């Protein structure tokens, strides 16, 4: 297998640039001149990267585009997503159908089980968890705590919001950990609203109440306001470490809106820009040890106006409720190809270390992935934005050269901005 065929060669049309084994401009080959062995690098299993990507969906939205459960589940599976995030509400036929469709397509479910308003009683929560145990244990991969409980749609949050958030989290934790059928299920902590003035202090308050005793992953929401997909990630992960200690994090919402006619709220990007950022967003979280969940699968009908932020966050355009009118955006296709190139299903696998040295400009990021057959690849990308969300115009960023030294060769790889370059090792 040559460099053209590992990971899937998709070319610039999908934004995954692949360096082939054929000589080209800017390509050099020399024998390594060093007498010393190259450093060892530990690859990530490629399938682990693919399994870290999910998409928010809404099986409980029975009046929106999501009322067509089989249609949206088919599209989700067709783009090679590993799981979806959505509310598990046992009383809804659509949720029961979503469970069977997830089972049919081999999709996991990151289940939210409690409303944001903290009005659910403990007995109601336990009834929901019991139904999940009895009917969806094979589908659910994680259960998540209260969503954004540190803000209120009425403008006034309860004074005891933090205490109640921890109580709910403890109930979820205790139930899942005491249930043999859910041994494989992970518990995700509550993701807080990031734009309230007290967001940093809110994390610290939850930490002071011992929230970290009741989750496997901290939860985080991180949107970028049209910027390159690393904006404030490290700051917010720092808040989590400060509040809870050194814990893994599951980003349960992230992404971009294409509401290009609305410049007064969350800054939008055109569809081609969100497509370019799609694989890079997954990688920026992955190199920080985070799973990430794109918000969301489907737009809401917006009459083509593109002026509603919430209506244009999807990976599919939905001019009407009729699924026959839905069309995929470029990002859906981009992610389909990227995830397909990484898939390597089977039992857990730890790749062998490889010897490799990379010499690159400061703005270049890299990740080495490997598959069970021993094929490894170096993923390279520039951590630089290709769109100005304030001026609403593209930014011209030149390609940069990266030296990749292996025990067999010394190569110069050109890395354009807004693309992921795949180089087989």
N, C-alpha and C positions, 0 to 999 in steps of 0.2 A: 504494500500500500504506500503510495507516494504522498507528498505534501498536498497534492491537489485533492486527495480523497479523504483525508482526516483533518479535522472535523469536517462536516459537510461543506463542500465548496459552493458558495452562494454568490460570490462576486459583489461588486459595489452596488448592484441593484438592491440588495437587501442590507447593505451596510456592514457585511462581514467580509472584510478583505482577507484573502488567503494568499500567502506567499507560496508560489509553486516551486518545483525543483528545476524549473527552466531558467537559464540566465536571463536577466532583464536589466533595464537601466537602474543603476544604484545597487546592483547585486554584486558581491564579491565573494570569492571562496579562497581561503588560505588554510594551510595546516597550522594548528596552534603552535606558537613559538615558546610558550611557557614550559619550564621544566617542572613546574609544580602542579599538583592536581587541582582541578577546578573545585569550587565550593559545592557541597551537596545541597540540593533543594528537595524539599518534600512536596510532591504533587498532591493536589486535591483530587479525589475520585470525581470524574466528570459527572457521573450520575448524581452525586451529592449536590453539585451545583444546580443541576436541573430540578432536583427534588425540592430545592429551596425556594422555587418560584410558584406563587399562587396568584389568584385573581379574586377580588371581592365581587360577590354577587348577592342577590337578594331573593331567596326562595320564598320569603314572607311578603313580598310586594305583589299582591294579587291584582292590583289595578294598573300597574305599570307594565313596561315591556317584559318584565320577569314573570308575568302570568303564564307565559308560554314556556313552561319548565323544560320540556323535552328539547325545544328548539335552542334555548340558551345553553343547556348542558351539552348538547352536541357540538356547539361552536366552541365551548370551553375545552372540551376534550380534543377537538380538532386542531387547536393551537398548541397542543402538547403541554398545557399547564399541568402541574402535579396535584393541585388542590384548589378549592375555593373557600372563601370565608363568608359566612352568612349566618343569620339567625336560625336557631333550631327551635321551632314553635310547634309542639306535637299536635296541636289541635287543627292545624291547617292541612288540607289534602295536598296542597302544593309542596309542603315540606316532606310529606311521606313519599310523594312522587320523586322529589329531588333525591331522597335517600336511595330509592331503587335505581334511578338514572345514574347516580354516582357509582353505585355498585356495578351497573352494566358497563360503564366507561372506565372503571378503574381509577376514579378520582377520589382523593381524600377530602375531608371536610374539617376546616377549622371553625368550630361551632361557637358562636356567641349564644348565651343562654339566659341573659338577663337584660332588661331594658335600661336605658340611660337614666331614667328618672328615679331609680332606686325605690320604686313603689312595689316591687315584687316581694311577697312574703317568703320566708324561709321554706315553708311547706310547699308553696308554688314552685320554688326553685328546685327543691328535692324531687317533686313530681316530674318536672321536666327532665332532670338528670336521670331519673329512673326510666323514663320512656326512652331516652337516648340509649341507655345501657341495654334495654331489652329489644330495641328495634334498629339501632344504627351503630352498634359497637364496632362492627367490621369496617365501617366507612369513616367514622370520625377519627381524626389523627390528633386533634388537640381541642381543648375547651378553653375559652377566653373569658376573663373577668369583665367587669362593667366597662362600657365604652364611654370615654370622655366624661367621667362623673364629676370632674372639677369645673364644669360649666353647666349652665342651665338655659334652656330655650326661653324661659321667662325672665332671664336676666339676674335672678337671685338664686344662688345655690344653697342647699341646706347647710346650716352651720356645722352639722356633724357629718358632712359628705364623706370625709376621709375615714372616719370610724365605720360608717356603713359600707363603704367600699371594701375595707379590709374584712368586715364580717362576711360579705358576699364571697370574697375570694377564699376565705377559710372554709366556707361551706362547700365550694366547688372542689377545693384541694382535698378536704377530708373524704368527700364522696368518691372522687376518682381514685385516690390512693387506697381506699378500702374495698375497691371493686375489682376482683380478678379479671373480669371481662374487659376492663379498661386499662390493663397493665401497660399496654402499648401507647396509651393516650398521654399526651403532654399537657400540662396546665400552663396557660399564658396569663400573665398579669394584666391589669387594666392599662390601656393606653390613654394617656391624658391629652386634653385639648392643649395644643402647643402655643396658641396665640393669646391666651388669657394672660394678664399681667403677672399673675402669681404662679405661672407654670413651674418655674424652678423651685419655688418654695413648696408647691404642692407635691412634687416628688419627694422632697425632704420630709414633709409631714407624713406621707405614707410610709417612708422608711423608718421614721421614728416610732411608728405604730407596729412595726414588724411585718410589713407586707411581704418582704422577701422570704419569709418562712413558708409562703403559700403559693409559690409558683416554680416551674422549671425554667421558664423564659420570662424576662421582663417584656412588657409590651411597649411599643413606640409607634407614633404616627409622625411621618416626616415628609412633608411636601416641600417643593423647591421654588414656588412662585416663578416658574419659567426659567430658572437658572440651571446651570450645570448640576447634575445630580450628586453633589456632595455638600450642598449648602447647609451649614449648621449641623451636619450629621455628628461630627466629633464633639461639638458642644453638647448636644442632647444625649449622646452616649456617655459623656462625662457626667451629666446630671444623674443618669441611671447608676453609674458606678458610685457617685457620691452618696446617693440615697440608699442603694441596696447592696453595694459591694461589687465584686468582680463576677457578674452573672451574664449568661448568654441572653441575647435580645432577639425578639421576633418582631419585625416591622410589619404591623398588621394593616397599615394604609400608607401608600405612597403613589406618586404619579403626577400627571399633568392634565390640565384642561385645554381643550381646543376652542373655547368660547372666545374667538378672536374679535368679536364685535363688542366685547365688554372689557374695557381696560381700567375700570375703576375699582374692581375687586381683586380676586386672585389673578395674577398675571398669567395670560394664556400663551400658548405657543401654537404654531401651525402644525398640521398633522405630520409633515415630513420631519419636523424637529423632534416631536415626541417619539417618532419611530426611531430616529437616530439615537436618542437617549435611552430607549428601552433596554437593550442588552447591557449598556454601560451602567444603568441604574442597578440592575441585578448584580453586576460585578462590584460596584462600589460598596454595596452592602455586604457582599460575600467576602471581600477581602478584610472586612471588619468582623467577620464571624456571624453575620446576621442572615436569617431568612427574610424574604421580603414579599409583600403582597400588593399587587397593583390594584389601585382603585380607579376604575371598576370595569366590568365586562361590557355593559350596554349603556349607551346614551339613553336619555329620555327624548321623546318627540319634542322638537324645538322649532318646528316649522322652517328649518334651515336658517334661522336667524343667527345662530351661534352667539347668543348674548346671555345665556344662562350658564353660569359656572358649573352648577351641579348637573345640568343636563348634557354636558359635553365632556365629561371625564372618561367616557367609555372607549373601549377598543373596537366597538361596532357602532356605526351610524344607524340610527333608528328613526327614520322620518315618520313612521307610524307604528302602531302596535302590531301590525301584521308582519310576522317574521319574513315573509317573502320580499319585503321592502328593505330589509336590513343588509348593509354592505360593510365589509370589514375595512378598517383603517390600515394604513401601512404598518403601524406598530404591531398589529396582530400577526401579519405575515412575517415581519421581522423576527418576532419572538418565536413563532412556529419553527422557522428554520434554525434559529440559534439553539433552541431547546432540543430539537431533533438531533443536532450535531453532538450534543452532550449526553444523550440518553445511553445508558449502559445497565439495564435492569439486572437484578439478581441479588444474591446475598451481599452482605456488607463486605467491603473490599478496601484494604489499605495499600496503596501503591508503594512500590519500592522507591527509595530516593534516587535522584539522578544528578549528574554533575553538570553544572551550568553556570555561566557568568553572563550578566547583562550589564552593558554600559549604555546609559540612556540619559537624556535630559531630565531635569527635575520633574517636569510635568507628565512624564510617562509612567503609567501604572502597568503592572504585570501580574499574571497568575498562571501557574503551571497546573495542567489537568492531565489525568491519565485514565485509561480504560483497562478492563481486565485482561485484554489481549496484550498488554504491555505498551501499546501505542500511547505516547505522551505528546502534548502540544503546549506551546507557550502562547497565551493570550496577551496581547498588547493593546493599549489604548491611551489616548491623551486625556488628561484631566483638565480640559479646557472647554469652555462654553462655545457653542457655534451660533448662539442667538442672543440678542440683547432684548430682554423682556420689557425694558422701559421704552426704548426706541422702537420696539417691535420690528426689528430687522435682523437679517443674518449677520454674523461676524465672520470675517475671513481669517482663518487660522492656517498657517502653512503646515505641511507635513514635516515630521522630524525623523532623523535616522537613529536607529538603535543597533548597537553591536551585540550580537548573540554568539557567544563562544560555547561550543560543546567539545567533547573529546575528539570528535571527528572533523569539525569544521569551524570556520569563523565567517559569520554572515552579517551583512548590513541589511536591515529591514526598514523599509519606509512605513511610517505610521501616520496616516491622515487623522485629523481631528474628526470626531463624530462617527468613527468606525472602530470595530474590534478586529484587529489583525490576528490571524491564527497561523502559527508557524510550527510545523511538526518537528519534534525533536528525535 
